[in-house]
Amino acid sequence: MLICLTASHKNAGFDMLERLSVTADAAGPRLREGHPSVQGAVVVATCNRFEAYLDLDAAEGDSPVPAVHEAIRAVGAVAGLEPEELRSTFGFVHGNAVAGHLFAVASGLESVVVGEGEIAGQVRRSLERARGEGTTTPDLERLFQRASQISRRVKNETGIGNEGRSVVRLALELAESRITDWAATRVLLVGTGRFAGASLAALRDRGVTDVRVFSPSGRAAKFATNHGIEAVGRRDVAAAAATSDVIVTCTTAEHHVVDRALLEAGRAGFEASVADVSVAGSPAAAPAAVRSLGLVAEPVAAPVERQLVIDLGLPRNVAPDVVEVHGVELLDLETIRIHAPLEEFGATDAARAIVGGAARAFGEAREEQDLAPAVVALRRHVFDLLDGEIERARSRGDADGRTEEALRHMAGVLLHTPMVRSRELARAGEQQAWIDGIAAIFGVAPEADAAAATSEAHGTLRDDARERHA
C-alpha cells in the first residue's frame, strides 16, 4: 500500500516548512525504522513542500492509521515539531491517488509557480537519495520513475515549463518595480548550487552583466570560472554586499549568510577608508566591532543607497534584521509565494488530463500486480497437469509430437479467458473475487513467495498477450 504525507505552501506555514526541509535528509531512514509495516520511504523536500512517500506492507483490510501516526511521530522527532501540530497540518493521500498526486507535483502543477522547472529534478534527486540510504522499494521505484517520465511528457505536450518558470524568475519579476535599469545593476549572488545557476541565467536574461559570486562553503572560484563572473572571498564579502544593488541568496547553509552586521560592516569599512585614506582598507582602520568580523577589505565603490535582498534559501539565508539597515528591502520566499500568478487554465487543464490518465494506468498496473501470485499459481497448476499428460502421450508412442502440440494449444486456450478476467476484475478492484473463483474451481491458492510470483507473473502475462495476438 502506497501512502503520502504532505505539507506544502497550501496547508503549512513557512516556519514549519523550513523546519521540515532542514531535517529532511534524516527523515527517510527514521521513517523506514518507525513502524514494522513501513517497507520503504522516499522524502521530497523543497522550499515550499515536504512529502513522505511510504510503502506499507499491509494486508487486505488492514488500517494504515498506526503506521501513519508512527510516521508523523518520526518526522516530528527529527524536525523538533510536536506530532499534534503535524497531524493537524499534514495532508494524507493513499491508494491510487498517490500516483496522481506525485505526477502532478513532479509536473509542477502543485508548485507556487505552476509549471516551474526545478521540481522535476528535485523529485528525481529524492529517489536517488533514498536509493543511497537503502529506503526504496520496487513500488516506490516504479512510482518515482514513472513520475519523471510523466513530467517530461507534460512539458513536451503542453508547453508548461518551457517558459523557464521558476521561483527565481518570479522573484525577479516582483523586483522589477524596484529596479530602473537591470543592465546597470550590480548583483551579488550568494551560493553556487543548481539554484545559483538558475538565478544567474534569469539575471542575464534581464540584461544584468555585473554579477559577483560568494560561497559560504568556498566554491565561489570554480563557479565564477565556469560562468565567466568574478568571485568574492570571505574578507571581501561585506564590501561586496554593501556595494551591490541586489543581493540574491540561494544556499543550503543552515545559518544566515547575510545579516545586518554584514551589511553594516561593509558600510563601516567604506567610511573608515574615507576617514583615513593612508590606511584605506586596512583592518586597523575599521572600528573594533567591524574588525572582529574578519570581513573588512577595501570597498570597490560607495555603498548603495537603496538595496534589494532576495532570499531564495531554505532554511532562510537572510536574517530578518537586514531591514533595519537604512535603504534595505527584503524579498523572501514567504513574500514571493503570496504573489504567485494564477494558473493558465488551458495548458494546465491539458497537463492535468495527462496526469490523470497516467495515474489511472499506473493504478491498473499495480492492481494487476496484486493478482500476480494467484496468476502464477493457476498457470503452474495447469502446466503441471499438461506436463503429466504430455509425458503419458510420449510413453504411448506420440513420436511426431502432434499430441503434445495439441495439448499445449488447448492449455493456452483454457487459460486465455481466466487471464482476461483477471485484468478486468483487477481494474474494477475485485481481485479477491478472481482469487476466490480459481480456488473454488481448481483448488488453487496464491504462491507464498509473492515477490518471486510477481516476477514470474509478469512474464506469463506477457506470454498470454503474445498468444492472443499470434
Secondary structure by P-SEA (a helix, b strand, c coil): cbbbbbbccccccaaaaaaaaaaccaaaaaaaaccccccbbbbbbcccbbbbbbbbbccccccaaaaaaaaaaaaaaaacccaaaaaacbbbbcccaaaaaaaaaaaccccccccccaaaaaaaaaaaaaaaaccccaaaaaaaaaaaaaaaaaaaccccccccccaaaaaaaaacccccccccbbbbbccccaaaaaaaaaaaaacccbbbbbbcccaaaaaaaaccbbbbcccaaaaaaaaccbbbbbcccccccccaaaaaaaaaaaaaaaaccccccccccccaaaaaaccccccccccccbbbbbbccccccccccccccccbbbbcaaaaaaaccccccaaaaaaaaaaaaaaaaaaaaaaaaaaaaaaaaaaaaaaaaaaaaaaaaaaaccccaaaaaaaaaaaaaaaaaaaaaaaaaaaacaaaaaaaaaaaacccccccaaaaaaaaaaaaaaaaaaaaac
